[in-house]
Amino acid sequence: DVYKRQELNQMSYMEISNIEKSFDKNEVLKGISLNIEQGEFVSLLGPSGCGKSTLLRCLSGLETIDKGTFVLDGNDVTETPAQNRNIGMVFQQYSLFPNMTVEENLSFPLTIQKMPKADQKAKIDDVLNIVGLTDKKKAYPGNLSGGQQQRVALARAIISRPKVLLLDEPLSAIDAKLRKNLQIEIR
């Protein structure tokens, strides 16, 4: 398929080419290349510290890439700021705003996109239903369990319907039955 696309001069949905990233003298990523088609589900496997999270942070725009390029949907986004990439990410640490309710955490990306408040309510209700937290809309992250916080982080990543969803261990704190349902919903 890759060769046929090249012959037809077609590009993959995501083209990651020779990505390199170092922190001081510690080379974390070296020559990472990968083509991913739209709709594909790709897993990165490897031991702790091998660079999986660093690669996701580079693709999301939260870390700068030292060398290489990242093309998304035909556009080189290597230098594009994170907020302009239309990429959702769930972090291992959840990264919720502790001073905001669940509803406010979910409205944050929609407000950045300048979505009217009236439209935000319906999207928030829908995504809270998907993750099974309709009763926690007014709760603060500090009053939620780890699994509930993780589901809020997932809801925040998917609420704006990003082009790409990057998940860094998104279901590790969620019980097995709910994890299976969320895997289906994410897919």
DAJOVEN-V767110 format. One line per field, one symbol per residue. psi: psi as a letter, one per 20 degrees, with the letter a starting at -180 (. if undefined). A space follows every 50 residues. Layout:
psi->???
This chain:
psi->gghggghjkqqrgpooolpqpqocjoogpokpppppqpiqopppqrrpji jghggghghijiqqpgqaqopplipojgjpqgijilpqppqhjglqohjq rgghghighhghjkpqhhhggggggghhggjkkhjjhjqqhijqrghggh hgggghhihjmrhqoponlijhjpqgghggghgggg.
